[in-house]
Amino acid sequence: MAALSQTAEDRPARLTDARPAQTIRNLFARQTTWIVVIFIALIVTFGVIAGPAFASLSNARNILASVAILLVLSLGQMLVVLTAGIDLSGGGILVFSGVVATMTMNAMGGLNGILTGLVVGIAAGAGWGLVNGLLVTRAKIPPIIATLGTLGMTMGLALVITDGIDLRAPLELVQTLGVGDIAGAVPWIAVIALLLALVAAVVLNETVFGRRTYAVGASSAAAERAGIRVSRHLVVIYTIAGALAGIAGFLALARFGTTTLAGHSEDSLKAITAVVLGGTSLFGGSGKVVGTVIGAFIPVILLNGFVITGVQAFWQQFAIGLVLVVAVFIDRIRHSPDRM
């Protein structure tokens, strides 16, 4: 009886001791926790290796500006991935939208030209997104094939229209939006990207549209039975993703001052990497905007740190590809019934 009594007395203590360990295990089981750890590790590593060249205010502004463009593109990619789809055309739509926006701005001139160029760029992106949505839902082409085809079409048309020569954006756009900042620290384009991320978070978490998006990704058949028009919803999702790519193209124009035709070939890869690293499952139905926001920093910090430390461009591409493969592998483990 004494032994039994002691066991009963010890049980609360054991349970209490187990709680912190269980809390830690639960914390590190979350994708967001790991992405924050990776983010901090990269900052510390490059800060130690590169010193002031990396850990400076000017470089922090540079990173924020680059992250802003990738984040806007990644928000569209996240919406598509949440529905268990994928969009490889983001980089191409970004370039094409930037080209038509630049042509519009240069043709009209002035503030009205810039505003019209923004509208035209977004409309062009949305139009290509609509094409993606119709190819996936009406033509029943797998998303990876449909968007790969759109990537080729958008990049090809952009080169045809410009004869392969970069177009210069209006100087007013670069001087105001491109290099403008708040208190000399936070670029305006980063503020715009953050506002778009907040809107995306509210839409996904607080609206019927957001709940339907998660439902379609979790099970399109179940969503259809629940009364959700899945095909129509997917068309809207791809259209929004295209519009966001158009906005990203406009921000890229403001930042770089030209259409940079050859500078966005890896943007879709980086966007997918940011989304998956941020915890959005390629199986669909789960993911948070905050994860995508943090995930967008990883490819940018990697490339920025490699450039500052003098690592060859080939290794930069290898690193991004490796990070994507690891992120997808982890996602597969997290959603495997037997946890492999």
Secondary structure, 3 states (H helix, E strand, C coil): CHHHHHHHHHHHHHHHHHHHHHHHHHHHHCHHHHHHHHHHHHHHHHHHHHHHHCCCHHHHHHHHHHHHHHHHHHHHHHHHHHCCCCCCCHHHHHHHHHHHHHHHHHHHCHHHHHHHHHHHHHHHHHHHHHHHHHHHHCCCCCHHHHHHHHHHHHHHHHHHHHCCCCCECCHHHHHHHHCCEECCCEEHHHHHHHHHHHHHHHHHHHCHHHHHHHHHHHCHHHHHHCCCCHHHHHHHHHHHHHHHHHHHHHHHHHHHCECCCCCCCCHHHHHHHHHHHCCCCCCCCCCCHHHHHHHHHHHHHHHHHHHHHCCCHHHHHHHHHHHHHHHHHHHHHHCCCCCC
